[in-house]
Amino acid sequence: MAEKRDYYEVLGLKKGASEDEIKKAFRKMAMKYHPDKNPGDKAAEEKFKEVNEAYSVLSDPDKKSKYDRFGHAGVDPNAGFGGGGFSGGFGGFEDIFDMFGGMFGGGFGGGQQQRKANQPRKGRDLQKAITITFEEAAFGTKKEVEINKFVSCPTCKGEGTKPGTSKKTCPKCNGSGQISQTQRTPFGQFQSVTTCDQCGGSGKIIEEACPDCKGTGRVKKTIKLSIDIPAGVDNESVIPIRGQGEPGVNGGPTGDLYIVISVKPHKIFKRQGDDLYLEMPISFDQAALGAELVVPTLDGKVSYKIPAGTQPATVFRLKDKGIKHLRRESKGDLYVKVNLEVPTKLNNKQKKAISEMGKVVTEECYQKKGGFAEKIKEMFK
């Protein structure tokens, strides 16, 4: 068996260190080797035990005095010096974990007390997905939704007891909701705290359960809610409805309901934020001569004049014809992209007319076509 290291050396101290120096060194070393900071590291775990052992001796004035005089033999219960092991001094592992439990979560051995199961807790939050039309998202609407959820039992008012009776203090945990067990180990006392199995951590027991909720304090029910959908919502918008979740536990607040919005696509409009986008076909004569277009918007039809010589894929902006901003009174814009449509399925008369037009409307009339022809001539000179 390997010889134990000097306890002062373990803590990085010199013999005769003060109580404050010992405490400060212990905190530093214990933090460095704590298993929660070194998960799965066996070497760090052994170091942590060694640091705890050193501190349990040096923090106890009586043990420290014996250790300073006789070394490890002075605190060895089998050596005849009355050392008494490592159960005193700092108080054992439970005190060590009380010190670091809040920092690391008590992962090494359960010295940190568990959160009390009988304290008030918020009820479960619920989520409901609904689908609305594009126009409903743009202008807002009101929807009725059905939610199947637990509600407080109306018979027992959520107490779980038969009307006329009340809960009793749990005899096993005396109302604390927890059972504490202490074990002695070679490194001191090891304390574990578990939820009371008789009362489930509530600290109270029901002798006569409510006949409707069977002692749970809540029942399943389908409720209808009227939901206001504000103008401007979009896909995956979430509307919180406070207090419409499930009942809290031990007097805790009721949970919340979250309405998740899904918007159906529109037949002609595309949406990006608060702006709308529309692709509109136009004929050759409209593009060449200019025209008064009838443009659809969510508010109705509007007239928009495009200039003569409008090129394909030109985009025009119609201000304030988009979607209302969800949190402001302002609105987005409507962007109209005009696409030149080439006619198909022409009869002979129509073909002749276009052919005659082609003879009259020469290359000089086309800015891009004429320029391209000149570049070709330059290439082959």
MARZAKE-374853 format. One record per residue (C-alpha): residue in three letters; z, x, y; residue number from 1. Coordinates in pm, 1 decimal. Each point is the difference from the previous one (the first is absolute). Layout:
@r=Ala; Z=Z; X=X; Y=Y; k=NUM
...
//
This chain:
@r=Met; Z=0.0; X=0.0; Y=0.0; k=1
@r=Ala; Z=-98.7; X=139.7; Y=342.4; k=2
@r=Glu; Z=280.8; X=115.7; Y=225.2; k=3
@r=Lys; Z=71.7; X=-230.0; Y=291.5; k=4
@r=Arg; Z=-101.1; X=118.7; Y=344.1; k=5
@r=Asp; Z=258.4; X=47.4; Y=272.3; k=6
@r=Tyr; Z=55.7; X=-334.4; Y=173.5; k=7
@r=Tyr; Z=-23.0; X=156.8; Y=345.0; k=8
@r=Glu; Z=-329.9; X=159.6; Y=-99.2; k=9
@r=Val; Z=-128.9; X=-336.6; Y=-124.1; k=10
@r=Leu; Z=58.5; X=-148.8; Y=345.1; k=11
@r=Gly; Z=-126.0; X=308.9; Y=180.5; k=12
@r=Leu; Z=345.2; X=80.5; Y=143.4; k=13
@r=Lys; Z=243.7; X=289.1; Y=16.8; k=14
@r=Lys; Z=349.6; X=-19.2; Y=-144.6; k=15
@r=Gly; Z=244.6; X=-149.3; Y=248.3; k=16
@r=Ala; Z=-250.7; X=-243.1; Y=151.8; k=17
@r=Ser; Z=156.1; X=-284.6; Y=197.9; k=18
@r=Glu; Z=7.3; X=-365.0; Y=-106.4; k=19
@r=Asp; Z=-271.5; X=-88.9; Y=252.0; k=20
@r=Glu; Z=-219.9; X=287.5; Y=-115.0; k=21
@r=Ile; Z=36.6; X=-108.1; Y=-362.1; k=22
@r=Lys; Z=-84.5; X=-359.4; Y=81.8; k=23
@r=Lys; Z=-300.9; X=97.4; Y=211.2; k=24
@r=Ala; Z=-132.3; X=234.8; Y=-268.1; k=25
@r=Phe; Z=44.1; X=-264.7; Y=-268.5; k=26
@r=Arg; Z=-194.3; X=-260.0; Y=195.2; k=27
@r=Lys; Z=-284.7; X=244.7; Y=54.1; k=28
@r=Met; Z=-19.4; X=110.3; Y=-364.8; k=29
@r=Ala; Z=45.9; X=-349.1; Y=-144.2; k=30
@r=Met; Z=-278.4; X=-129.2; Y=220.8; k=31
@r=Lys; Z=-226.7; X=285.3; Y=-109.3; k=32
@r=Tyr; Z=48.6; X=-56.2; Y=-374.7; k=33
@r=His; Z=53.6; X=-376.8; Y=-6.9; k=34
@r=Pro; Z=-200.6; X=-154.1; Y=-290.0; k=35
@r=Asp; Z=-159.4; X=-258.0; Y=229.2; k=36
@r=Lys; Z=-159.4; X=284.4; Y=192.9; k=37
@r=Asn; Z=-93.8; X=183.9; Y=-320.4; k=38
@r=Pro; Z=-104.3; X=-269.0; Y=-250.5; k=39
@r=Gly; Z=-41.7; X=135.6; Y=-352.0; k=40
@r=Asp; Z=114.8; X=351.1; Y=97.0; k=41
@r=Lys; Z=261.3; X=98.5; Y=-261.3; k=42
@r=Ala; Z=78.1; X=327.7; Y=175.4; k=43
@r=Ala; Z=80.9; X=-184.2; Y=324.4; k=44
@r=Glu; Z=213.8; X=-245.7; Y=-195.9; k=45
@r=Glu; Z=205.8; X=286.0; Y=-147.0; k=46
@r=Lys; Z=35.3; X=155.7; Y=344.8; k=47
@r=Phe; Z=119.4; X=-332.7; Y=134.1; k=48
@r=Lys; Z=268.0; X=-20.2; Y=-269.6; k=49
@r=Glu; Z=104.8; X=357.6; Y=72.5; k=50
@r=Val; Z=31.5; X=-73.9; Y=373.1; k=51
@r=Asn; Z=208.0; X=-311.3; Y=-72.2; k=52
@r=Glu; Z=227.4; X=192.8; Y=-233.7; k=53
@r=Ala; Z=54.0; X=276.2; Y=256.2; k=54
@r=Tyr; Z=76.9; X=-247.1; Y=274.2; k=55
@r=Ser; Z=241.5; X=-205.5; Y=-211.8; k=56
@r=Val; Z=212.6; X=315.6; Y=-34.7; k=57
@r=Leu; Z=-32.8; X=157.5; Y=343.8; k=58
@r=Ser; Z=55.8; X=-328.5; Y=184.7; k=59
@r=Asp; Z=338.3; X=-48.5; Y=-171.3; k=60
@r=Pro; Z=269.4; X=221.7; Y=163.7; k=61
@r=Asp; Z=203.0; X=36.1; Y=-321.4; k=62
@r=Lys; Z=-300.8; X=82.6; Y=-219.7; k=63
@r=Lys; Z=-146.1; X=228.2; Y=264.8; k=64
@r=Ser; Z=327.4; X=195.2; Y=12.7; k=65
@r=Lys; Z=1.9; X=43.2; Y=-378.8; k=66
@r=Tyr; Z=-367.7; X=93.7; Y=-2.6; k=67
@r=Asp; Z=50.8; X=258.5; Y=274.5; k=68
@r=Arg; Z=285.8; X=158.1; Y=-202.3; k=69
@r=Phe; Z=-125.5; X=-27.9; Y=-359.7; k=70
@r=Gly; Z=-372.3; X=-78.7; Y=22.7; k=71
@r=His; Z=-152.5; X=-249.2; Y=-245.7; k=72
@r=Ala; Z=301.0; X=32.9; Y=-230.4; k=73
@r=Gly; Z=219.8; X=-145.8; Y=273.1; k=74
@r=Val; Z=-179.9; X=-335.5; Y=-16.2; k=75
@r=Asp; Z=-78.7; X=-1.2; Y=-371.8; k=76
@r=Pro; Z=221.7; X=-264.7; Y=-169.6; k=77
@r=Asn; Z=-17.7; X=198.3; Y=-323.7; k=78
@r=Ala; Z=117.3; X=323.9; Y=157.3; k=79
@r=Gly; Z=359.9; X=-109.2; Y=53.9; k=80
@r=Phe; Z=-5.7; X=-3.3; Y=381.4; k=81
@r=Gly; Z=9.0; X=-378.3; Y=31.6; k=82
@r=Gly; Z=-335.5; X=-23.0; Y=173.1; k=83
@r=Gly; Z=-64.5; X=-354.3; Y=-115.3; k=84
@r=Gly; Z=-380.2; X=21.7; Y=-13.0; k=85
@r=Phe; Z=-213.1; X=-135.3; Y=282.0; k=86
@r=Ser; Z=122.1; X=-355.0; Y=39.1; k=87
@r=Gly; Z=201.3; X=58.6; Y=316.1; k=88
@r=Gly; Z=-72.7; X=157.3; Y=334.2; k=89
@r=Phe; Z=-310.0; X=-165.7; Y=138.0; k=90
@r=Gly; Z=56.6; X=-300.8; Y=-222.4; k=91
@r=Gly; Z=-270.0; X=58.0; Y=-261.5; k=92
@r=Phe; Z=-362.9; X=-110.2; Y=-16.2; k=93
@r=Glu; Z=68.5; X=-340.8; Y=151.1; k=94
@r=Asp; Z=103.7; X=159.8; Y=330.0; k=95
@r=Ile; Z=-294.1; X=236.2; Y=-6.4; k=96
@r=Phe; Z=-239.5; X=-291.8; Y=-36.0; k=97
@r=Asp; Z=182.8; X=-203.2; Y=262.3; k=98
@r=Met; Z=-83.5; X=284.9; Y=233.9; k=99
@r=Phe; Z=-369.3; X=22.0; Y=-95.2; k=100
@r=Gly; Z=-67.2; X=-349.1; Y=-134.3; k=101
@r=Gly; Z=-121.5; X=-138.9; Y=328.5; k=102
@r=Met; Z=-228.8; X=298.2; Y=46.2; k=103
@r=Phe; Z=-160.1; X=19.0; Y=-345.1; k=104
@r=Gly; Z=59.1; X=-340.8; Y=-156.7; k=105
@r=Gly; Z=251.4; X=118.0; Y=-263.5; k=106
@r=Gly; Z=-266.4; X=86.9; Y=-256.0; k=107
@r=Phe; Z=198.7; X=266.8; Y=-188.6; k=108
@r=Gly; Z=278.8; X=-199.0; Y=-152.5; k=109
@r=Gly; Z=82.1; X=-329.8; Y=166.1; k=110
@r=Gly; Z=294.0; X=122.6; Y=209.4; k=111
@r=Gln; Z=-138.2; X=-190.0; Y=292.9; k=112
@r=Gln; Z=105.4; X=-362.9; Y=-10.5; k=113
@r=Gln; Z=-275.9; X=-248.2; Y=-68.0; k=114
@r=Arg; Z=-95.7; X=-248.1; Y=262.5; k=115
@r=Lys; Z=221.0; X=-303.2; Y=-44.6; k=116
@r=Ala; Z=-182.4; X=-276.4; Y=-180.3; k=117
@r=Asn; Z=199.2; X=-271.4; Y=176.7; k=118
@r=Gln; Z=-102.7; X=83.9; Y=355.8; k=119
@r=Pro; Z=-242.4; X=-234.3; Y=184.0; k=120
@r=Arg; Z=-368.0; X=59.8; Y=-73.3; k=121
@r=Lys; Z=-311.2; X=-145.1; Y=158.3; k=122
@r=Gly; Z=-199.5; X=-243.3; Y=-213.0; k=123
@r=Arg; Z=-336.6; X=86.6; Y=-148.4; k=124
@r=Asp; Z=-301.4; X=1.7; Y=233.4; k=125
@r=Leu; Z=-298.9; X=-207.6; Y=-109.8; k=126
@r=Gln; Z=-373.8; X=33.7; Y=55.6; k=127
@r=Lys; Z=-266.3; X=-269.8; Y=12.5; k=128
@r=Ala; Z=-373.4; X=66.5; Y=29.9; k=129
@r=Ile; Z=-221.5; X=-260.1; Y=169.9; k=130
@r=Thr; Z=-373.0; X=-10.4; Y=74.5; k=131
@r=Ile; Z=-140.1; X=-137.4; Y=327.1; k=132
@r=Thr; Z=-347.0; X=-34.6; Y=148.7; k=133
@r=Phe; Z=-153.8; X=238.6; Y=251.7; k=134
@r=Glu; Z=30.3; X=-263.0; Y=274.0; k=135
@r=Glu; Z=365.7; X=-70.3; Y=-85.1; k=136
@r=Ala; Z=73.9; X=369.7; Y=37.4; k=137
@r=Ala; Z=-180.3; X=9.0; Y=335.5; k=138
@r=Phe; Z=159.0; X=-308.1; Y=155.0; k=139
@r=Gly; Z=328.2; X=-35.1; Y=-190.4; k=140
@r=Thr; Z=104.7; X=-287.8; Y=-221.4; k=141
@r=Lys; Z=292.6; X=-164.7; Y=-175.6; k=142
@r=Lys; Z=33.0; X=16.1; Y=-377.1; k=143
@r=Glu; Z=235.6; X=-165.4; Y=-246.6; k=144
@r=Val; Z=108.4; X=225.4; Y=-286.3; k=145
@r=Glu; Z=205.7; X=-60.0; Y=-313.0; k=146
@r=Ile; Z=258.6; X=255.5; Y=-109.1; k=147
@r=Asn; Z=171.6; X=-8.2; Y=-338.6; k=148
@r=Lys; Z=328.0; X=182.9; Y=53.1; k=149
@r=Phe; Z=373.4; X=5.5; Y=-61.6; k=150
@r=Val; Z=209.2; X=-192.6; Y=252.6; k=151
@r=Ser; Z=373.5; X=-40.0; Y=37.0; k=152
@r=Cys; Z=126.5; X=-259.4; Y=-247.7; k=153
@r=Pro; Z=69.4; X=-321.1; Y=196.0; k=154
@r=Thr; Z=261.7; X=-114.8; Y=-252.3; k=155
@r=Cys; Z=234.5; X=297.5; Y=28.4; k=156
@r=Lys; Z=-123.7; X=131.6; Y=339.5; k=157
@r=Gly; Z=-93.1; X=328.6; Y=-165.8; k=158
@r=Glu; Z=348.7; X=70.0; Y=-140.2; k=159
@r=Gly; Z=-96.4; X=-47.5; Y=-364.0; k=160
@r=Thr; Z=316.8; X=-194.6; Y=-74.0; k=161
@r=Lys; Z=37.1; X=-358.0; Y=-109.8; k=162
@r=Pro; Z=77.4; X=-221.4; Y=303.2; k=163
@r=Gly; Z=377.6; X=-19.5; Y=46.4; k=164
@r=Thr; Z=63.4; X=340.6; Y=-158.5; k=165
@r=Ser; Z=-3.2; X=355.9; Y=138.3; k=166
@r=Lys; Z=-54.2; X=357.3; Y=-115.6; k=167
@r=Lys; Z=290.4; X=207.8; Y=-130.0; k=168
@r=Thr; Z=70.7; X=368.3; Y=51.8; k=169
@r=Cys; Z=-132.3; X=203.6; Y=-290.9; k=170
@r=Pro; Z=298.1; X=114.5; Y=-211.3; k=171
@r=Lys; Z=-179.3; X=307.1; Y=-131.5; k=172
@r=Cys; Z=-86.2; X=166.7; Y=332.8; k=173
@r=Asn; Z=254.5; X=-186.8; Y=216.3; k=174
@r=Gly; Z=-275.8; X=-113.9; Y=234.6; k=175
@r=Ser; Z=-147.6; X=342.5; Y=75.8; k=176
@r=Gly; Z=-314.8; X=-55.3; Y=-206.5; k=177
@r=Gln; Z=29.9; X=351.0; Y=-143.8; k=178
@r=Ile; Z=165.5; X=173.2; Y=-291.1; k=179
@r=Ser; Z=116.2; X=357.2; Y=52.7; k=180
@r=Gln; Z=45.8; X=241.5; Y=-289.8; k=181
@r=Thr; Z=142.7; X=352.0; Y=20.6; k=182
@r=Gln; Z=-55.2; X=274.4; Y=-256.8; k=183
@r=Arg; Z=145.0; X=346.9; Y=-9.4; k=184
@r=Thr; Z=-242.1; X=286.5; Y=-60.1; k=185
@r=Pro; Z=37.9; X=381.1; Y=0.1; k=186
@r=Phe; Z=-115.3; X=-15.2; Y=363.3; k=187
@r=Gly; Z=240.3; X=-267.6; Y=117.2; k=188
@r=Gln; Z=3.9; X=-375.2; Y=13.4; k=189
@r=Phe; Z=-329.1; X=-184.7; Y=-30.6; k=190
@r=Gln; Z=-5.3; X=-350.6; Y=144.6; k=191
@r=Ser; Z=-267.2; X=-263.7; Y=-63.8; k=192
@r=Val; Z=-29.4; X=-337.9; Y=167.4; k=193
@r=Thr; Z=-193.3; X=-281.5; Y=-166.0; k=194
@r=Thr; Z=-66.5; X=-363.0; Y=82.0; k=195
@r=Cys; Z=249.4; X=-235.5; Y=-160.7; k=196
@r=Asp; Z=-163.0; X=-157.9; Y=-303.5; k=197
@r=Gln; Z=215.3; X=-311.5; Y=17.2; k=198
@r=Cys; Z=-84.1; X=-115.6; Y=352.7; k=199
@r=Gly; Z=-328.1; X=186.8; Y=42.4; k=200
@r=Gly; Z=136.2; X=182.1; Y=303.4; k=201
@r=Ser; Z=79.7; X=-310.0; Y=205.4; k=202
@r=Gly; Z=377.5; X=32.2; Y=-40.6; k=203
@r=Lys; Z=17.1; X=-372.1; Y=-79.2; k=204
@r=Ile; Z=-47.6; X=-203.1; Y=-315.2; k=205
@r=Ile; Z=-105.3; X=-360.6; Y=-41.3; k=206
@r=Glu; Z=216.5; X=-205.0; Y=-234.3; k=207
@r=Glu; Z=-202.7; X=-322.4; Y=34.0; k=208
@r=Ala; Z=-367.7; X=51.6; Y=82.2; k=209
@r=Cys; Z=-207.8; X=-236.2; Y=211.8; k=210
@r=Pro; Z=-194.7; X=-228.7; Y=-237.6; k=211
@r=Asp; Z=-320.8; X=24.5; Y=206.2; k=212
@r=Cys; Z=-33.7; X=375.3; Y=58.6; k=213
@r=Lys; Z=204.7; X=110.8; Y=-303.2; k=214
@r=Gly; Z=217.8; X=220.9; Y=218.3; k=215
@r=Thr; Z=-280.6; X=195.7; Y=168.5; k=216
@r=Gly; Z=41.5; X=-172.4; Y=336.6; k=217
@r=Arg; Z=-372.4; X=-62.4; Y=37.3; k=218
@r=Val; Z=-277.7; X=-216.1; Y=-142.5; k=219
@r=Lys; Z=-379.5; X=24.9; Y=-8.3; k=220
@r=Lys; Z=-182.0; X=-232.3; Y=238.3; k=221
@r=Thr; Z=-348.6; X=-46.0; Y=146.6; k=222
@r=Ile; Z=10.0; X=-34.5; Y=376.4; k=223
@r=Lys; Z=-275.0; X=-70.0; Y=253.8; k=224
@r=Leu; Z=-24.0; X=192.0; Y=325.2; k=225
@r=Ser; Z=-223.1; X=-49.3; Y=302.3; k=226
@r=Ile; Z=-127.8; X=339.2; Y=117.3; k=227
@r=Asp; Z=-149.4; X=71.6; Y=342.7; k=228
@r=Ile; Z=-287.2; X=247.8; Y=-33.0; k=229
@r=Pro; Z=-60.1; X=163.9; Y=340.1; k=230
@r=Ala; Z=-349.9; X=61.0; Y=136.4; k=231
@r=Gly; Z=-128.9; X=348.6; Y=-69.8; k=232
@r=Val; Z=141.4; X=64.5; Y=-348.0; k=233
@r=Asp; Z=-214.8; X=202.3; Y=-237.2; k=234
@r=Asn; Z=-13.0; X=98.0; Y=-365.5; k=235
@r=Glu; Z=340.5; X=124.6; Y=-123.1; k=236
@r=Ser; Z=180.7; X=-118.4; Y=313.2; k=237
@r=Val; Z=361.7; X=-78.0; Y=-89.8; k=238
@r=Ile; Z=199.6; X=-281.1; Y=160.8; k=239
@r=Pro; Z=378.0; X=26.4; Y=-54.5; k=240
@r=Ile; Z=198.3; X=-323.1; Y=-36.4; k=241
@r=Arg; Z=363.9; X=98.8; Y=42.1; k=242
@r=Gly; Z=260.7; X=-157.5; Y=-223.8; k=243
@r=Gln; Z=-246.8; X=-167.6; Y=-237.4; k=244
@r=Gly; Z=53.4; X=237.9; Y=-291.0; k=245
@r=Glu; Z=263.7; X=-42.6; Y=-271.0; k=246
@r=Pro; Z=375.5; X=-39.0; Y=58.9; k=247
@r=Gly; Z=216.1; X=307.6; Y=55.6; k=248
@r=Val; Z=267.3; X=121.2; Y=-240.4; k=249
@r=Asn; Z=372.4; X=-8.7; Y=78.1; k=250
@r=Gly; Z=-59.1; X=-156.4; Y=339.9; k=251
@r=Gly; Z=-289.2; X=229.6; Y=91.5; k=252
@r=Pro; Z=-289.4; X=-122.8; Y=218.5; k=253
@r=Thr; Z=-297.6; X=-188.6; Y=-139.6; k=254
@r=Gly; Z=-314.9; X=199.8; Y=-64.5; k=255
@r=Asp; Z=-327.5; X=-40.7; Y=189.6; k=256
@r=Leu; Z=-340.6; X=-142.3; Y=-88.1; k=257
@r=Tyr; Z=-315.1; X=199.1; Y=76.9; k=258
@r=Ile; Z=-332.2; X=-183.0; Y=29.3; k=259
@r=Val; Z=-291.5; X=232.7; Y=-83.3; k=260
@r=Ile; Z=-330.5; X=-113.8; Y=151.6; k=261
@r=Ser; Z=-342.0; X=21.0; Y=-165.1; k=262
@r=Val; Z=-301.6; X=-102.0; Y=212.2; k=263
@r=Lys; Z=-324.3; X=-133.8; Y=-147.9; k=264
@r=Pro; Z=-314.1; X=184.1; Y=118.9; k=265
@r=His; Z=-228.8; X=-173.1; Y=252.2; k=266
@r=Lys; Z=-363.9; X=-80.9; Y=-73.1; k=267
@r=Ile; Z=-142.7; X=185.5; Y=301.3; k=268
@r=Phe; Z=280.9; X=179.9; Y=185.7; k=269
@r=Lys; Z=162.2; X=330.4; Y=-95.1; k=270
@r=Arg; Z=335.3; X=96.4; Y=147.5; k=271
@r=Gln; Z=137.2; X=337.2; Y=107.3; k=272
@r=Gly; Z=337.3; X=-36.0; Y=166.0; k=273
@r=Asp; Z=-42.1; X=-257.3; Y=274.9; k=274
@r=Asp; Z=-377.3; X=53.4; Y=32.1; k=275
@r=Leu; Z=-271.8; X=-199.4; Y=-174.2; k=276
@r=Tyr; Z=-340.1; X=127.5; Y=-115.0; k=277
@r=Leu; Z=-312.9; X=-208.8; Y=-51.5; k=278
@r=Glu; Z=-350.7; X=97.3; Y=-114.6; k=279
@r=Met; Z=-265.0; X=-229.9; Y=142.2; k=280
@r=Pro; Z=-372.0; X=-0.5; Y=-93.9; k=281
@r=Ile; Z=-258.5; X=-23.8; Y=279.5; k=282
@r=Ser; Z=-379.8; X=-26.5; Y=-3.4; k=283
@r=Phe; Z=-253.8; X=249.0; Y=134.4; k=284
@r=Asp; Z=-88.3; X=-215.5; Y=300.9; k=285
@r=Gln; Z=369.1; X=-44.6; Y=89.8; k=286
@r=Ala; Z=57.7; X=374.6; Y=-14.9; k=287
@r=Ala; Z=-321.1; X=84.6; Y=189.4; k=288
@r=Leu; Z=15.2; X=-265.0; Y=272.4; k=289
@r=Gly; Z=375.5; X=-57.9; Y=23.7; k=290
@r=Ala; Z=163.4; X=-330.7; Y=-86.9; k=291
@r=Glu; Z=295.3; X=-228.7; Y=47.2; k=292
@r=Leu; Z=191.5; X=19.9; Y=-327.5; k=293
@r=Val; Z=243.2; X=-262.9; Y=-122.1; k=294
@r=Val; Z=289.2; X=206.0; Y=-136.7; k=295
@r=Pro; Z=268.0; X=-156.6; Y=-223.1; k=296
@r=Thr; Z=365.8; X=82.5; Y=78.2; k=297
@r=Leu; Z=327.4; X=-129.3; Y=-139.3; k=298
@r=Asp; Z=32.6; X=-211.2; Y=316.3; k=299
@r=Gly; Z=-348.2; X=-149.7; Y=-25.6; k=300
@r=Lys; Z=-355.9; X=97.3; Y=95.9; k=301
@r=Val; Z=-76.1; X=210.3; Y=308.2; k=302
@r=Ser; Z=-325.1; X=110.6; Y=162.2; k=303
@r=Tyr; Z=-79.6; X=367.2; Y=36.2; k=304
@r=Lys; Z=-318.5; X=140.9; Y=155.4; k=305
@r=Ile; Z=-143.8; X=312.0; Y=-156.9; k=306
@r=Pro; Z=-239.8; X=209.1; Y=209.9; k=307
@r=Ala; Z=-368.0; X=59.6; Y=-72.4; k=308
@r=Gly; Z=-58.8; X=296.9; Y=-225.3; k=309
@r=Thr; Z=324.7; X=-38.0; Y=-191.1; k=310
@r=Gln; Z=-5.5; X=245.7; Y=-290.0; k=311
@r=Pro; Z=111.5; X=-72.3; Y=-358.3; k=312
@r=Ala; Z=371.9; X=59.3; Y=-72.5; k=313
@r=Thr; Z=94.2; X=-28.5; Y=369.4; k=314
@r=Val; Z=360.5; X=-117.2; Y=37.4; k=315
@r=Phe; Z=112.1; X=-233.5; Y=277.4; k=316
@r=Arg; Z=362.6; X=-64.2; Y=93.7; k=317
@r=Leu; Z=137.2; X=-343.5; Y=82.4; k=318
@r=Lys; Z=336.5; X=54.6; Y=165.2; k=319
@r=Asp; Z=304.9; X=-205.2; Y=-108.5; k=320
@r=Lys; Z=-190.5; X=-176.1; Y=-279.4; k=321
@r=Gly; Z=196.4; X=164.4; Y=-280.3; k=322
@r=Ile; Z=342.6; X=-69.8; Y=-157.0; k=323
@r=Lys; Z=317.6; X=-59.9; Y=198.2; k=324
@r=His; Z=242.3; X=292.2; Y=-20.3; k=325
@r=Leu; Z=294.7; X=-85.3; Y=-224.9; k=326
@r=Arg; Z=264.6; X=93.2; Y=260.2; k=327
@r=Arg; Z=-190.4; X=-29.8; Y=327.8; k=328
@r=Glu; Z=-209.9; X=-262.0; Y=177.4; k=329
@r=Ser; Z=-301.9; X=230.1; Y=18.5; k=330
@r=Lys; Z=-295.6; X=-36.4; Y=-234.5; k=331
@r=Gly; Z=-241.1; X=239.5; Y=-162.4; k=332
@r=Asp; Z=-375.7; X=8.7; Y=55.4; k=333
@r=Leu; Z=-303.8; X=-117.7; Y=-195.6; k=334
@r=Tyr; Z=-264.1; X=264.6; Y=-77.6; k=335
@r=Val; Z=-345.9; X=-140.3; Y=-78.9; k=336
@r=Lys; Z=-248.6; X=228.0; Y=-174.6; k=337
@r=Val; Z=-359.4; X=-123.5; Y=19.1; k=338
@r=Asn; Z=-225.2; X=75.6; Y=-294.8; k=339
@r=Leu; Z=-377.3; X=-33.1; Y=32.3; k=340
@r=Glu; Z=-136.4; X=-218.6; Y=-278.6; k=341
@r=Val; Z=-358.9; X=59.7; Y=-114.7; k=342
@r=Pro; Z=-169.2; X=-327.2; Y=-101.1; k=343
@r=Thr; Z=-112.3; X=-50.2; Y=-360.7; k=344
@r=Lys; Z=-211.0; X=-261.0; Y=-181.2; k=345
@r=Leu; Z=-254.1; X=-19.9; Y=281.9; k=346
@r=Asn; Z=-305.7; X=-232.1; Y=-21.8; k=347
@r=Asn; Z=-344.9; X=116.2; Y=100.4; k=348
@r=Lys; Z=24.2; X=-137.2; Y=352.2; k=349
@r=Gln; Z=328.4; X=181.0; Y=59.1; k=350
@r=Lys; Z=-131.1; X=322.6; Y=-145.8; k=351
@r=Lys; Z=-306.5; X=-17.0; Y=226.8; k=352
@r=Ala; Z=219.3; X=-60.9; Y=307.2; k=353
@r=Ile; Z=219.5; X=302.3; Y=-78.0; k=354
@r=Ser; Z=-309.0; X=211.3; Y=-64.3; k=355
@r=Glu; Z=-144.9; X=-98.3; Y=336.6; k=356
@r=Met; Z=332.2; X=82.2; Y=163.6; k=357
@r=Gly; Z=-7.1; X=342.6; Y=-160.4; k=358
@r=Lys; Z=-336.7; X=67.9; Y=162.4; k=359
@r=Val; Z=132.7; X=-96.7; Y=341.2; k=360
@r=Val; Z=346.1; X=158.1; Y=-23.4; k=361
@r=Thr; Z=-102.3; X=363.6; Y=-41.8; k=362
@r=Glu; Z=206.7; X=311.5; Y=-72.1; k=363
@r=Glu; Z=59.8; X=56.3; Y=371.4; k=364
@r=Cys; Z=218.5; X=-312.7; Y=1.3; k=365
@r=Tyr; Z=234.8; X=153.5; Y=-255.2; k=366
@r=Gln; Z=234.0; X=266.8; Y=136.7; k=367
@r=Lys; Z=106.0; X=151.5; Y=-330.8; k=368
@r=Lys; Z=-325.1; X=-59.7; Y=-188.6; k=369
@r=Gly; Z=-206.6; X=151.4; Y=281.5; k=370
@r=Gly; Z=224.1; X=302.2; Y=29.0; k=371
@r=Phe; Z=-12.2; X=55.4; Y=-375.3; k=372
@r=Ala; Z=-382.6; X=-10.2; Y=5.1; k=373
@r=Glu; Z=-7.6; X=267.6; Y=269.2; k=374
@r=Lys; Z=223.3; X=227.7; Y=-206.8; k=375
@r=Ile; Z=-233.2; X=-35.1; Y=-298.3; k=376
@r=Lys; Z=-300.5; X=96.2; Y=216.0; k=377
@r=Glu; Z=183.6; X=311.2; Y=116.6; k=378
@r=Met; Z=71.7; X=98.1; Y=-362.8; k=379
@r=Phe; Z=-363.7; X=-5.8; Y=-108.6; k=380
@r=Lys; Z=-168.6; X=155.4; Y=304.6; k=381
//
